[in-house]
């Protein structure tokens, strides 16, 4: 995807973050340290955390 296409598809940070959440929710995530797959979004940090370890995923 070119930069111009990216900007057209994601014109602001809020839309980009929402699409990222949808993608991660659909595809899933695995904790690289513990292998856990349960996660939640922490709104105060606007980031994903692994439920069993309370560890932030980047």
C-alpha positions in Angstrom: 0.0 0.0 0.0 1.4 3.4 -0.9 1.5 6.3 1.5 -1.3 8.1 -0.5 -3.5 5.0 -0.3 -2.9 4.6 3.4 -3.8 8.3 4.1 -7.0 7.9 2.0 -8.0 4.7 3.9 -7.0 6.0 7.3 -7.4 9.8 7.3 -7.0 10.2 11.1 -5.6 8.4 14.1 -8.9 7.4 15.5 -10.0 5.5 12.3 -6.5 3.9 12.1 -6.7 2.7 15.8 -10.2 1.3 15.4 -9.2 -0.7 12.3 -6.2 -2.0 14.2 -8.4 -3.1 17.0 -10.8 -4.9 14.6 -7.9 -6.6 12.9 -6.3 -7.8 16.1 -9.6 -9.0 17.4 -10.3 -10.9 14.3 -6.8 -12.4 13.7 -6.1 -12.8 17.4 -2.9 -12.3 19.4 -0.6 -14.5 21.3 1.6 -13.4 24.2 5.2 -13.8 23.0 6.4 -14.5 26.6 3.7 -16.8 28.0 1.7 -18.0 24.9 -1.6 -16.8 26.3 -4.3 -15.8 23.8 -6.8 -14.0 26.1 -6.5 -10.2 25.9 -8.3 -7.0 26.6 -8.0 -3.3 25.7 -7.1 -0.9 28.4 -8.7 2.4 27.5 -6.6 4.5 29.8 -3.5 3.5 27.8 -5.4 2.7 24.6 -3.4 -0.5 24.2 -3.9 -4.3 24.3 -2.9 -6.4 27.4 -2.6 -10.1 28.0 -5.2 -11.1 30.5 -3.2 -13.7 32.5 0.0 -11.7 32.8 -1.4 -8.1 32.8 1.4 -7.4 30.3 1.1 -4.8 27.6 1.3 -6.0 24.0 2.9 -3.7 21.4 
